[in-house]
Amino acid sequence: MEALWILYRQRLRRDRWQLASWVLSIGVLALFAVAAIAKSFGDEAARAEILRLATATPAILLLRGLARGPELGSFTFFEIFAFLALLAAFMNTFMAVRHTRAEEEAGRADLVSATAAGRWAPLAATVLHGIAANILVAIATALGFVGGGLDPAGSVVAGLATGAVGFAFLGVGLLTAEFFSTSRSANGASSALAMVAYLLRGFGDATGEVSADGMTMTAAWPSWLSPIGWGQQTFAYTGNRLWPLLLPLALGVACTAAVAAVMARRDVGASILTGRAGRADAPSTLRGAFTLALRLQQGAIVGWCVGGLATGVLTGSLGSAIQSAITDNPQVTAVLRSMIEAQGTSMTQLLVAALFEVAGVLAAACGLQAVLRLRQEEAAGTAEQVLSRPVGRVRWLGSFLGLGAASVVLVMAFTALGAWLSLVASGDTSSAVGEVWLTAVNQLPAALIYLALPAAVFVIWPRATIPAGWALLGLGVVVGIYGSMLGFDQTVRDLSPFTHSPVTTAAGTDWGDGFWMLGIAAALTLLALLAVRRREVGSA
């Protein structure tokens, strides 16, 4: 027990700032969501109109949740719960991998196992740490909703649902770490599983059965395959059911038991999926800094491009569903036409621009990972080995940044390809079909900011590269994409690059802000390339 307590305190100390950031962010988002919804849709009639629009156009539910009535509590749960649960899922998968596979990869797990702690105390400490973290998430979520003025009983159920989903993905992250030999692969796979759960929930909501008054929906079977969908089935504020929470809790326990069974049969550092042996001699193409960067990043780039392609295909599918809703429902037509007049663009253009913002985030994350890989190479000591050869620091940094820029373009190109193919297959003949390529280009300036800004941080303050990179991207998404829903002032929203992405309308595309962002990205890149020559390269 003493070893378990020591290891738990070590995890708590190591994660104190990260954990505090995650928990506070989730709680504050819950609070802001209530305040923003109460301000924007304070009248129940307005919320009812929005729900009728959503249920009459089920594809919209992919990005929201399961409609359960126009009351403020149930409407807030409909709007924000799926996103809060996704954040909890990411928090737990990263935590699980960080304290298991990453420790084995670094060799520290071997040292701990050689002490009185043995092999099982570290796993038990990680599970205990995860349980405590999810209790804090549940409390923060409930307090955020209560602070916004919602019913305490429903808020507690919503908080428990968020924490239970997080615990399920703690188990998923632990089990995924058993399959892969590197923490990078385990993080990528577990994060992909979290996104799959989010999309399964979305498809289940979008294809569910709508009530006669259009106020509530019953989810279809795909939602029952997702832990996030299980959390929604609590019907917080309307039903306050607790029994669906047994499902994510059971999944977390089952995954943890499977991890224990696998660990009993494998060596420390081994994994279920073993990589193939490398070549004895490097190919002739692997001679430059750029090709080395490509070799290190190729798996991640392929993964982000596949995500972009899937987002594009989804865009075309939703466009077809929206057009069907416009044709079949006069009430929805009137609401959507008012949106068109306000924006000066077609319905398909509105939808494509909205979903391409998601693809822009994927592209930004892909570019960011190129900079994070730089820091990982430096911290591991391999950067010094590369730079001991005839490779200058500017060339080394420039190779990773060039690859990052190319990967950003690739992600958006695959997104545009998926959207174009899907729209053509659906029979859409509007001008928006050809404009998906321009819409993809519109997202490039904001994504390139998240390549250049972390590069400047990497050169000036290396230790802050990874936390600052993800924090900047997360804040940009919350403030820029979800800022209006959360009630942020326009001045605050303008701090996010995503707010300034050019939008194609019937009058054309205003690239004023886009050129400014490209100029800022170029200036930050030049600063990084000039400053890297004057700082020490090392693991500190």
Secondary structure, DSSP 4 states (H G I P E B T S, - for coil): -HHHHHHHHHHHHHHHHHHHHHHHHHHHHHHHHHHHHHHHS-SHHHHHHHHHHHHHSGGGGGGS---B-SSHHHHHHHHHHHHHHHHHHHHHHHHHHHTTHHHHHHTHHHHHHTSTTTTHHHHHHHHHHHHHHHHHHHHHHHHHHHHTT--HHHHHHHHHHHHHHHHHHHHHHHHHHHH-SSHHHHHHHHHHHHHHHHHHHHHHHHTSEEPTTSSBEE--GGGGGSHHHHHHTT-TTTT---GGGHHHHHHHHHHHHHHHHHHTTS-TT--SSPPPPPPSS--TTTTSHHHHHHHHHHHHHHHHHHHHHHHHHHHHHHHHHHHHHHHH-HHHHHHHHHHHHHHTS-HHHHHHHHHHHHHHHHHHHHHHHHHHHHHHHHHHTHHHHHHTSS--HHHHHHHHHHHHHHHHHHHHHHHHHHHHHHHHHTT--STHHHHHHHHHHHTHHHHHHHHHHHHHHHHH-GGGHHHHHHHHHHHHHHHHTSTTTTT--HHHHTTSGGGG---EETTEE--HHHHHHHHHHHHHHHHHHHHGGGS--S--
